[in-house]
Amino acid sequence: MRKIILSISIIITLFSCKNTQKDNSKLNVVTTTTMITDLVKNIGGDHINLQGLMGSGVDPHLYKASEGDVSKLANADIIFYNGLHLEGKLVEVFEKMKNKKAIAIADALDKSTLIGSEYFASNYDPHIWFNIEYWKQATQFVVKNLTDAIPEQKESFKTNGSNYIKQLDVLRNKLETVIETLPSEKRILVTAHDAFNYFGKAFNFEVVGLQGLSTATEAGVQDVQNLSAFIIEHQVKAIFVESSVPKRTIEALQAAVRSKDHDVTIGGTLYSDALGDAGTIEGTYIGMFEYNVNTIVNALK
């Protein structure tokens, strides 16, 4: 706790001391999750210096800022983060920075349209990137904030944003075509934690997570038994591991199902709270989404 307070104090001090006017230099932008890093990269391009705090396979629910992160945050002109308490252990840091250009992507959205949760600190499901329409709104939000920071690049940011939104529209059409090959009664998605509720709502899947909305909560024996009974009752063919969540919980669920003389396979690993490795197709938002849907549909057919 003392270390967290010290980190916050260092950040605030450095922010208050640093000169925000940067002659002949690019805007320093820091992002938290890999999804946001990819989004801002698509909009900002070569006009910004971009640094992401989290990498592939990193769980934002449990992420703690390192000393290097403190330095990046202190020297940032703009920080883009998800909000809705996704970055649970960084919330206090960002709240202290509200007047220092720490910008929550979730602020782009109408909160009344979000999925609520009495079990999560913000009362909203924070996994907003799994709704492509939300991500289009997030794109426009990033365009606006980067334009406000660098007005002379307005047309570039606007063009980049428009092009990216077109790519997101193409993505949605592709996903719908693939999902249409899966009968509606087979659209039951069982994962380690509830990261896919927005996906389920958008594409008509029933989504069941073992751990709830945050990986900070742990599944108990009763949770495993209840979900195993659900899988058997609904004849679910496959369940899924997540890249940012230890696979032992899903393996325990599979074992519980098999102990009741029913077989369920592990259909693959899905990207939930983080993208794939940098430099790969799955290391982009669009590539991640395509990979996830193909993995889900192929396993549940």
N, C-alpha and C positions, 0 to 999 in steps of 0.2 A: 504493500500500500504506500509506504514511504517512497519507494522508487517511482511509482506512478505520479505521486504529487510532485516529486522533484522534476520529473520529465515535463509535466505541465508548466511548472515554474520556469524551467529553462526555455520552453517554447515561447511563453508569453514575453519573457525578458528579451529574447532575441528578436521577436516580432516588433517590440516597441522600439528597439534600437536600430533596426535595419532601415536603410534608405529605400523607399519604395520606388523612387525614380531610377530607371536603369537606362542610361544613355547607350544607344547603339547596341543593345543586347536583346535577345529574345525573351519572351515571357516565360518564367519558370512555373510550370504546372505540375502538381503532384496529385496522383489519384490513388485510391485505396485498392479496390478489387480489380481483378483482371478484366472483367466485363467493362468496367468504366474506363480503364486504361485503353482498351481497344476502341471504345466509342470516341473518346477524346482524340486519340491518334487519327482516326478517320476524319475528324473535323479540323483539328489544328494543323495537321501535316507538318511541314517544315517551318511553320511560323512560330512554333513553340518549342521549348525544351521540356520534354515530358518524362517524368519518372513515376513508376508505379511502385507502391509499397509491397503489395502482395504478389506472389508468383503462382505458378501452376500448382494445384493440389493444396493450396493454403485455405484453411477454414476461417472466414472472416468473423464468425461468431466468437472464436477463441483467440483471435490474433492480438498480440501485445506489441506495442511499438518498441523497436530496438533503439540504441543510441544513434545509429545511422539514420533511422527514420526521423528522429527528433531533429537532426540537422537538415534533412530534406524538407520537413514541414516548416521549419523556421525560415528557410530561404525561399519558400514558395511565394509566388505572387497570387496564385489561385490554387485552392485545394478542392477537388471534386470527390465527394464521398456519397455512398448510397443513402444513408439516413435510415429512419425507421428502426434504429437500434440494431441494424445488421452488424455493424462494427462495434459490438457490445463493449469491448474494453477500451475503445477509443472515443466513446461518446462524450466523456467529460472533457477530453482534449478539444474536440470540435466545438462543443458548446462554448468554451472559453475563447474560441477563435471566430465567433459569429461575425464580429466586425472586422475580421482580418481576411475576408474573402474565402472562408471555408463554406463551400456550397453543397447542399444536399440535393442529389439528383431527384429524390422523391418529392422535393418541393415543386417540381414541374407538374405533378399530378393532382387531380381532384381527389382528396382523401375520401370523399363519400363513395367513390367507385372502388376503393381498395377492399381486399378481403380482410375482415376484422378477425381478431383473436383475443380472447380474454386471458390467454396464457402468455402473451408476449408483451414486453415492456411498453412498446409503442401502441399497443392495441391494434396493430396492422401487421399483416404478413409482409415481410420486407423483400421477398424474392420477386421483385417487380419486373426484372429483366425477362422473365418467362412469358410476359405478355408483349407481343411484338408491337402492338399499338402504343403501349406505354413507352417502349423503347424509341418509337418514332417521336413521341412527345419529348423524351429525354434528349434526343438529337437536336430538336429545335431549341431546347433549353440551353444546351451547351453552346450552340451557335450564338444565341443571344448574349450569354455571359462572356464568351471569348471576344465577340464583337464589341461589347462594352469596354473590354480591357484593351483591345487593339482596334480602334475604329477604322484605321487605314486599311485593314485586311477584311473589311466587311464583306465585300463581294466574293472573296476567296472562301471565307467561312460559309457564306450562304450557298455557294455552288457545291462545296463539299457536303454540306448538310442535305441539300436536295438530292445529290447523287446517292448518298447513303440511304436516304429514305426510299428511293427507288429500289435499291438492293434489298431492303427489308420487305418491300412489297413483293418482290420476286421470291424471296425466301418463304413468305407466308403461303404463296400459291404452290410452291414446291411441297411444303410440308402438308398442306391440305390434300394434295394429290396422293402422297404416300399414305397418309392416315386413312383415307377413304378405302384403302385396300384391306383395312382391319375391321371386321364386323363390330358393331357397337357393343355387343354383349361381351366382347373380349377386351374392351378398353378399360381395364383395371390395372392401375400402375401402383405397385408396392415397392417402396424405397426405404432407405435408412432413416431419412427424416423428411418432414413436410416441406420440401423446397419447390414442389411442382404443382401447387394448387392453382396458380395463375395459368400454367400450361393446361391443366385439366379443365379449367373453366373455359378457356379459349378453344380447345379442341375436343371437348366432350369426353373427357376421361374421368373415371372415378379414381381419385388419388388417395392412397393410404400410406402414411409414414410411420415408422416404428418409434421414432424419438420425438415427434412433435416438430414445431417450427424451428427451434434452436437446437444445435448440437450440444449446447451447454447442459441440456437435460439428458438424462440417461434412461434407457428403456429398462424396465424391471421384468421379472419373471412373468408376472401377470400380463404385461403388455405383449410379450412374446407369445404366450399361450392364447390370448384373445385373437391376435392377428393370425396365428397359425390356424385357428378354427375358422376364421373368415376366409382364408385362402382355400381351405378344403371345401367349405360350403359353396364358394363361388367358382371352384375348379380353376383357380388361377394357375396358369402354366409356368410363369417365370416371375422372379423377383429380381431386384437390381441393387447392385452396390453403387456407391457414389465415390468419385475420385478424391473428394476432400473429407471423407468420413471413414474411419476404420471399418474394414469389412467384417469384423468379428460379429457385429450385431446381426447382420443379414445371414451369416453362416449359422448363427445360433437359431435364427428363425427357420432356416432350411432344415436344420436338425430336428427342431420341434415338429415340423410338418411330417418329416419322414418317420418320426417316432410314432405317428398315428397312422402309419401304413398308407401314406399319400406321398407322391413325389412332386417336387417343385424344383425347377432348375434355377440357377443364377444366370439370368439372361445377358449379363454384361455389366460393364461399368459406365455409369452416366456422369456427365459433368454437371454439377449442380451449383455450388457456390464459387467455383473457379473454372476458368477455361483450361484447355490442354496446354502442352508445352509450347513455349514461344517458337515461332518459325514453322509450326505445323498448321494444317487446316483447322484442327480442333482448338488451336490457340487463338482463333478469332471467334467472335460472337456468332457470326453466320455459320461458320464451319462447325462450331460446337452444337448449335441447334439442329443442323442437318444430321450430324452424327447421332445425337441423342434420339431423334425421331426414328431414324433408320434402325438403330439398335432396339428400341422399344417395339416397333412394329414387327421386325423380323423374329424377335423372341416370343411375342405373344400370339403370332399367327398359328 
